[in-house]
Amino acid sequence: ITVPFITCVSVHIHTQVLIGSVNGRVKTFSTEKGIFTESRECADLTHGRFTGIAVTDRSLITCVESGLLKVWPEAGNETVEINVGSGVCRMRQNPSERHHVATGGKENPLKVWDLQRPDTPIFTAKNVANDWLDLRVPVWVRDMAFLTQSNKIITCTGHHQVRVYDPLCRRRPVLEAEFGEVPLTALSVPPGENSVVVGNTHGQLANLDLRKGLVRGCMKGTAGSVRGLQCHPSLPLVASCGLDRFLRIHNLQDRRLIHKVYLKSRLNCVLLSSRDLQQCVSEEEEQLQETKTEEDEVWDVMETVTEKSSKRAAQDEDEVQDVQERDKKKKKRTKK
């Protein structure tokens, strides 16, 4: 299957994946059938590439670089258009409140939109204070994610900053941390939401503590600009891909590289299926159970072997005693 340059992907249901390509079409791929089941023209090439795709209430949500966010109803009604500002780098959907989306980009601050009331954003971030030279800090939001347990929003910037916003508290970030000296390109929040995994243009992956703002550790074995990150919702795993054409899976606990697959083309997006991984875990448990039963059978057989060996040892002792008695008799005869 060949597809034009893919800019973003999203999961509709467990068996369907939405794919946005550079030609402005959104295709639905069925993981069960292995084919594309639907295709829709959703963007004009003059508006730029897709920066986000989502689904809510059977309506498709798309956003492009020019800042045009559209809601496409399934019934064929009129689309809802929202201008979120130019230079958009990413649009993300709130997994707990699916009618809320966040947008941000270059000189386009973080904004949260309610698609049921799309006139004005319900939250607009305020830029941080001037630096130590009293110069304005440039805005460049590259990626964001919602923290569902605390209603906070985390972003990474093109100026190697990680910021946490609390819309209920204030417009400026409540926490800010830095990693490296090059632009950050992607982030993903692991289960527990106490840390965040970020990647940059030099292929570096790091796990940052959101409580202290410190780097917990860096993943090894990466190279090339990171374009996609996805943490598993229940397991301590993170999948990453980038321009080096490798898909990598790391363990977040010991930061060990578990799998590495070469996929021939430059990669932009990655998604993890929790159901498939659970099936793999159950299969591994079944295999372990089978090996245990086989080992038990082997030990049962070895018990019979030990019985035979004990009999042989007894026979050897009897033979030794016979030889000793014969030697004694010979000595008595020689004395006579």
C-alpha positions as CSV (number, residue, x, y, z in Angstrom):
1,I,0.0,0.0,0.0
2,T,1.4,3.4,-1.0
3,V,0.2,6.6,0.5
4,P,1.3,10.2,-0.2
5,F,3.5,11.9,2.5
6,I,1.6,11.3,5.8
7,T,1.5,14.3,8.2
8,C,-0.6,13.0,11.1
9,V,-2.6,10.0,12.2
10,S,-5.3,9.3,14.8
11,V,-7.3,6.4,16.1
12,H,-11.0,6.5,15.4
13,I,-11.8,3.1,17.0
14,H,-9.7,0.1,17.9
15,T,-9.9,-1.2,14.3
16,Q,-9.8,2.1,12.3
17,V,-7.0,4.6,11.9
18,L,-7.4,8.0,10.4
19,I,-4.5,9.1,8.2
20,G,-3.9,12.7,6.9
21,S,-1.7,13.0,3.9
22,V,0.0,16.0,2.3
23,N,-2.4,16.1,-0.6
24,G,-5.2,17.1,1.7
25,R,-7.1,13.8,1.9
26,V,-8.0,12.0,5.1
27,K,-8.2,8.2,4.7
28,T,-9.6,5.6,7.0
29,F,-7.5,2.4,7.3
30,S,-9.0,-0.8,8.7
31,T,-6.5,-2.8,10.7
32,E,-8.8,-5.9,10.5
33,K,-9.2,-5.9,6.7
34,G,-5.8,-4.3,5.9
35,I,-7.3,-1.8,3.4
36,F,-8.5,1.8,3.2
37,T,-12.2,1.8,3.6
38,E,-12.9,5.5,3.2
39,S,-11.3,8.7,1.7
40,R,-12.4,12.3,2.0
41,E,-11.0,15.6,0.7
42,C,-10.6,17.8,3.7
43,A,-8.0,20.5,2.9
44,D,-6.7,22.7,0.2
45,L,-3.0,22.5,-0.6
46,T,-2.7,26.3,-0.3
47,H,-3.6,26.0,3.4
48,G,-0.6,23.8,4.3
49,R,-0.3,20.4,5.8
50,F,-2.4,18.7,8.4
51,T,-1.3,19.4,12.0
52,G,-4.0,17.3,13.7
53,I,-6.9,15.0,13.2
54,A,-9.5,13.9,15.7
55,V,-13.1,12.5,15.9
56,T,-15.9,13.6,18.2
57,D,-19.6,12.8,18.1
58,R,-19.2,11.1,14.7
59,S,-17.7,14.3,13.3
60,L,-14.2,14.6,11.9
61,I,-11.9,17.4,13.1
62,T,-9.0,18.7,11.0
63,C,-6.5,21.5,11.4
64,V,-3.9,22.8,9.0
65,E,-0.8,25.0,9.2
66,S,-2.7,28.1,8.1
67,G,-4.8,27.9,11.2
68,L,-8.1,26.7,9.6
69,L,-9.8,24.3,12.0
70,K,-12.8,22.5,10.5
71,V,-15.5,20.2,12.0
72,W,-16.9,17.8,9.4
73,P,-20.3,16.3,10.4
74,E,-20.9,12.8,9.2
75,A,-24.4,13.5,8.1
76,G,-23.2,16.0,5.4
77,N,-24.3,19.1,7.2
78,E,-22.4,22.4,6.9
79,T,-18.9,22.4,8.3
80,V,-17.9,24.5,11.2
81,E,-14.8,26.6,10.5
82,I,-12.6,28.2,13.2
83,N,-9.6,30.4,12.7
84,V,-7.1,29.5,15.4
85,G,-4.2,31.7,14.1
86,S,-1.5,31.2,11.6
87,G,1.6,29.1,11.9
88,V,-0.1,26.1,13.7
89,C,2.3,23.3,14.5
90,R,0.0,20.9,16.4
91,M,-3.6,20.3,17.3
92,R,-4.5,17.8,20.1
93,Q,-7.8,16.6,21.4
94,N,-8.7,16.3,25.1
95,P,-9.3,12.5,25.7
96,S,-11.6,13.2,28.7
97,E,-13.6,16.0,27.1
98,R,-13.5,15.2,23.4
99,H,-15.2,18.5,22.3
100,H,-12.1,20.4,23.6
101,V,-9.0,20.8,21.4
102,A,-5.7,22.6,22.0
103,T,-3.7,24.4,19.3
104,G,-0.4,26.2,19.2
105,G,2.4,27.1,16.8
106,K,5.1,29.6,15.9
107,E,4.1,33.0,17.4
108,N,0.8,31.3,18.1
109,P,0.4,30.7,21.9
110,L,-1.4,27.7,23.4
111,K,-5.2,27.9,23.1
112,V,-8.0,25.6,24.1
113,W,-11.2,25.6,22.1
114,D,-14.7,24.3,22.9
115,L,-16.1,23.1,19.6
116,Q,-19.6,23.5,21.0
117,R,-18.9,27.2,21.5
118,P,-16.2,28.0,18.8
119,D,-16.5,31.8,18.8
120,T,-13.6,32.4,21.3
121,P,-11.1,30.1,23.0
122,I,-11.8,29.1,26.5
123,F,-8.2,29.5,27.4
124,T,-5.3,31.4,25.9
125,A,-1.8,31.1,27.4
126,K,0.2,34.2,28.2
127,N,3.8,34.5,27.3
128,V,6.4,34.2,30.0
129,A,8.1,37.3,31.4
130,N,11.0,38.9,29.5
131,D,14.5,37.3,29.9
132,W,17.4,38.6,31.9
133,L,18.2,41.1,29.1
134,D,14.6,42.3,29.2
135,L,13.9,40.9,25.8
136,R,10.7,39.2,24.7
137,V,10.8,35.4,24.8
138,P,9.6,34.1,21.4
139,V,6.6,31.7,21.2
140,W,7.0,28.4,19.4
141,V,4.7,25.6,20.5
142,R,5.7,22.3,18.8
143,D,3.5,19.8,20.6
144,M,1.1,19.5,23.6
145,A,-0.8,17.0,25.6
146,F,-3.7,17.0,28.2
147,L,-3.1,15.7,31.7
148,T,-6.5,14.1,32.3
149,Q,-6.0,13.6,36.1
150,S,-5.3,17.2,36.9
151,N,-6.9,19.1,33.9
152,K,-3.5,20.6,33.1
153,I,-1.8,21.0,29.7
154,I,1.8,20.3,28.9
155,T,3.7,21.7,25.9
156,C,7.1,21.5,24.4
157,T,8.6,24.4,22.4
158,G,11.1,24.9,19.6
159,H,13.3,26.6,22.1
160,H,13.9,23.4,24.1
161,Q,11.4,24.3,26.9
162,V,8.8,22.1,28.5
163,R,5.9,24.0,30.2
164,V,2.9,23.0,32.2
165,Y,-0.2,25.1,32.2
166,D,-3.1,25.1,34.7
167,P,-6.2,26.8,33.1
168,L,-7.9,27.0,36.5
169,C,-5.0,28.8,38.1
170,R,-3.4,31.3,35.7
171,R,-2.5,31.9,32.1
172,R,1.3,31.7,32.5
173,P,3.0,28.3,33.0
174,V,3.0,26.8,36.5
175,L,6.2,24.8,35.7
176,E,9.0,25.2,33.2
177,A,11.9,23.0,32.5
178,E,14.6,22.8,29.7
179,F,16.2,19.9,27.9
180,G,19.1,20.2,25.6
181,E,19.9,23.1,23.3
182,V,18.0,22.2,20.2
183,P,14.2,22.4,19.3
184,L,11.9,19.8,20.9
185,T,9.7,18.1,18.3
186,A,7.3,15.7,20.2
187,L,6.1,14.7,23.6
188,S,4.0,12.0,25.2
189,V,2.8,11.4,28.8
190,P,3.3,7.9,30.3
191,P,0.8,6.3,32.7
192,G,0.7,8.1,36.1
193,E,1.2,11.5,34.5
194,N,4.1,12.3,36.8
195,S,6.6,12.6,34.0
196,V,6.8,13.3,30.3
197,V,8.9,11.9,27.5
198,V,10.2,14.4,25.0
199,G,12.3,14.2,21.8
200,N,14.3,16.7,19.9
201,T,15.8,17.3,16.4
202,H,19.1,15.6,17.3
203,G,17.3,12.3,18.1
204,Q,17.6,12.6,21.9
205,L,14.8,11.1,24.1
206,A,14.5,12.1,27.7
207,N,12.1,11.4,30.6
208,L,11.4,14.6,32.6
209,D,9.9,14.7,36.1
210,L,6.9,17.0,36.1
211,R,7.0,17.5,39.9
212,K,10.6,18.7,40.2
213,G,11.2,19.8,36.6
214,L,14.3,17.6,36.4
215,V,15.5,15.1,33.8
216,R,15.1,11.5,35.1
217,G,17.2,10.0,32.4
218,C,17.8,9.7,28.7
219,M,17.0,6.8,26.3
220,K,19.9,5.2,24.5
221,G,20.2,4.0,20.9
222,T,18.4,6.9,19.1
223,A,19.6,8.9,16.1
224,G,17.9,11.4,13.7
225,S,15.2,13.9,14.4
226,V,12.3,12.5,16.5
227,R,9.0,13.1,14.8
228,G,6.6,10.8,16.7
229,L,6.3,9.6,20.3
230,Q,3.6,7.4,21.9
231,C,3.6,6.1,25.5
232,H,1.6,3.0,26.2
233,P,-1.5,3.8,28.4
234,S,-0.8,1.0,31.0
235,L,2.7,-0.5,30.4
236,P,6.0,1.4,31.0
237,L,6.8,1.5,27.2
238,V,7.4,4.3,24.8
239,A,7.5,4.0,21.0
240,S,9.4,6.6,18.9
241,C,10.1,7.2,15.2
242,G,11.9,9.8,13.1
243,L,13.9,10.6,10.1
244,D,16.4,7.8,10.6
245,R,13.7,5.3,9.5
246,F,13.8,3.3,12.7
247,L,10.9,2.4,15.0
248,R,12.2,2.0,18.5
249,I,10.5,0.8,21.7
250,H,12.1,1.7,25.1
251,N,11.4,0.6,28.6
252,L,10.7,3.7,30.7
253,Q,11.9,2.0,34.0
254,D,15.4,1.1,33.0
255,R,15.5,3.2,29.7
256,R,16.6,0.0,27.9
257,L,16.0,-0.4,24.1
258,I,13.7,-3.4,23.7
259,H,12.9,-3.4,20.0
260,K,14.4,-1.7,16.9
261,V,12.9,-2.1,13.4
262,Y,14.0,-0.5,10.1
263,L,11.0,0.6,8.1
264,K,12.7,1.9,4.9
265,S,11.0,5.4,4.8
266,R,11.2,8.5,6.9
267,L,8.7,8.3,9.7
268,N,6.4,11.0,11.0
269,C,3.9,9.4,13.2
270,V,3.5,6.4,15.5
271,L,0.5,4.9,17.4
272,L,0.3,2.1,19.9
273,S,-2.6,-0.3,20.2
274,S,-3.2,-1.3,23.8
275,R,-5.3,-4.3,22.8
276,D,-2.6,-5.9,20.6
277,L,0.0,-5.4,23.3
278,Q,-2.3,-7.1,25.9
279,Q,-2.8,-10.0,23.5
280,C,1.0,-10.3,23.1
281,V,1.5,-10.3,26.9
282,S,-1.1,-13.0,27.3
283,E,0.5,-15.1,24.6
284,E,3.9,-14.7,26.3
285,E,2.3,-15.8,29.6
286,E,0.9,-18.9,27.9
287,Q,4.3,-19.7,26.5
288,L,5.9,-19.4,29.9
289,Q,3.2,-21.7,31.3
290,E,4.0,-24.2,28.6
291,T,7.7,-24.1,29.3
292,K,7.0,-24.6,33.0
293,T,4.9,-27.7,32.4
294,E,7.6,-29.1,30.1
295,E,10.3,-28.5,32.8
296,D,8.1,-30.3,35.3
297,E,7.8,-33.3,33.0
298,V,11.6,-33.3,32.6
299,W,12.1,-33.3,36.4
300,D,9.6,-36.1,36.7
301,V,11.6,-38.2,34.3
302,M,14.8,-37.3,36.1
303,E,13.4,-38.9,39.3
304,T,13.3,-42.3,37.7
305,V,16.9,-41.7,36.5
306,T,18.0,-41.0,40.1
307,E,16.4,-44.2,41.2
308,K,18.3,-46.2,38.6
309,S,21.5,-44.4,39.5
310,S,21.1,-45.3,43.2
311,K,20.5,-49.0,42.3
312,R,23.7,-48.9,40.2
313,A,25.6,-47.3,43.2
314,A,24.3,-50.1,45.4
315,Q,25.4,-52.8,42.9
316,D,28.9,-51.1,42.7
317,E,29.2,-51.2,46.5
318,D,28.3,-54.9,46.6
319,E,30.9,-55.6,43.9
320,V,33.6,-53.8,45.9
321,Q,32.7,-55.8,49.0
322,D,33.0,-59.0,47.1
323,V,36.4,-58.0,45.8
324,Q,37.6,-57.1,49.3
325,E,36.4,-60.5,50.7
326,R,38.3,-62.3,47.9
327,D,41.5,-60.4,48.7
328,K,41.2,-61.4,52.4
329,K,40.8,-65.0,51.5
330,K,43.8,-64.9,49.3
331,K,45.9,-63.3,52.1
332,K,44.9,-66.1,54.5
333,R,45.8,-68.8,52.0
334,T,49.3,-67.2,51.4
335,K,49.9,-67.2,55.2
336,K,49.2,-70.9,55.6
